[in-house]
């Protein structure tokens, strides 16, 4: 079977979010670089893959999936459904809950910090410290909830690894390259959870992909 193709820049945490799922599911894949700076994401070829002209896009034969979290779910459903706990109503519901929390609470607060601390300086723009501080306040409130949850179970959805954990990996690896890399120190159960994830080959792959862009990557 031919490898699937993942179109996008590995600097993007949306792209490497998909890499974590592909790696964990044991899927053979090729990353096809898309030059954002050159506008390749807006070319007719790429718009045929994703009409919104965004990255990433997964190509599996003649089938295309876009939106990173949808790609991750597709990958797991096809190749490793145990990461979604399909077949167990309550466990799968908890996976869904924490997938939503990741998208709308955790990463929603973390992304502005990454953008201000890492991305804007790459383009010669000043960091807006107020945006950073405001979102760190939000993130710390989220981490208090995570700390309470992870004091009761090893992983977010329960005592089993799931896509809910893996979807945190890419953005959190970016956080580790900012001045706020020690943020988890105040949350021992969160720190233990992250340390456990860091030991996984799929997560090590993410950090390796980010090193060319963020030299201080863990």
Secondary structure in CASP SS format (residue, H / E / C, confidence):
PFRMAT SS
TARGET T0000
AUTHOR 0000-0000-0000
METHOD secondary structure of the structure
MODEL  1
X C 1.00
X C 1.00
X C 1.00
X E 1.00
X E 1.00
X E 1.00
X E 1.00
X C 1.00
X C 1.00
X C 1.00
X C 1.00
X C 1.00
X H 1.00
X H 1.00
X H 1.00
X H 1.00
X H 1.00
X H 1.00
X H 1.00
X H 1.00
X H 1.00
X H 1.00
X H 1.00
X H 1.00
X C 1.00
X C 1.00
X C 1.00
X C 1.00
X E 1.00
X E 1.00
X E 1.00
X E 1.00
X C 1.00
X C 1.00
X C 1.00
X C 1.00
X C 1.00
X C 1.00
X C 1.00
X H 1.00
X H 1.00
X H 1.00
X C 1.00
X H 1.00
X H 1.00
X H 1.00
X H 1.00
X H 1.00
X H 1.00
X C 1.00
X C 1.00
X C 1.00
X C 1.00
X C 1.00
X C 1.00
X C 1.00
X E 1.00
X E 1.00
X E 1.00
X E 1.00
X C 1.00
X C 1.00
X E 1.00
X E 1.00
X E 1.00
X E 1.00
X C 1.00
X H 1.00
X H 1.00
X H 1.00
X H 1.00
X H 1.00
X H 1.00
X H 1.00
X H 1.00
X H 1.00
X H 1.00
X H 1.00
X H 1.00
X C 1.00
X H 1.00
X H 1.00
X H 1.00
X C 1.00
X C 1.00
X C 1.00
X C 1.00
X C 1.00
X H 1.00
X H 1.00
X H 1.00
X H 1.00
X H 1.00
X H 1.00
X H 1.00
X H 1.00
X H 1.00
X H 1.00
X H 1.00
X H 1.00
X H 1.00
X H 1.00
X H 1.00
X H 1.00
X H 1.00
X H 1.00
X H 1.00
X H 1.00
X H 1.00
X H 1.00
X H 1.00
X H 1.00
X H 1.00
X H 1.00
X H 1.00
X H 1.00
X H 1.00
X H 1.00
X H 1.00
X H 1.00
X H 1.00
X H 1.00
X C 1.00
X C 1.00
X C 1.00
X C 1.00
X C 1.00
X C 1.00
X H 1.00
X H 1.00
X H 1.00
X H 1.00
X H 1.00
X H 1.00
X H 1.00
X H 1.00
X H 1.00
X H 1.00
X H 1.00
X H 1.00
X H 1.00
X H 1.00
X H 1.00
X H 1.00
X H 1.00
X H 1.00
X H 1.00
X H 1.00
X H 1.00
X H 1.00
X C 1.00
X C 1.00
X C 1.00
X C 1.00
X C 1.00
X C 1.00
X C 1.00
X C 1.00
X C 1.00
X C 1.00
X C 1.00
X C 1.00
X H 1.00
X H 1.00
X H 1.00
X H 1.00
X C 1.00
X C 1.00
X H 1.00
X H 1.00
X H 1.00
X H 1.00
X H 1.00
X H 1.00
X H 1.00
X C 1.00
X C 1.00
X C 1.00
X C 1.00
X C 1.00
X C 1.00
X C 1.00
X H 1.00
X H 1.00
X H 1.00
X H 1.00
X C 1.00
X H 1.00
X H 1.00
X H 1.00
X H 1.00
X H 1.00
X H 1.00
X H 1.00
X H 1.00
X H 1.00
X H 1.00
X H 1.00
X C 1.00
X C 1.00
X H 1.00
X H 1.00
X H 1.00
X H 1.00
X H 1.00
X H 1.00
X H 1.00
X H 1.00
X H 1.00
X H 1.00
X H 1.00
X C 1.00
X C 1.00
X C 1.00
X C 1.00
X C 1.00
X C 1.00
X C 1.00
END
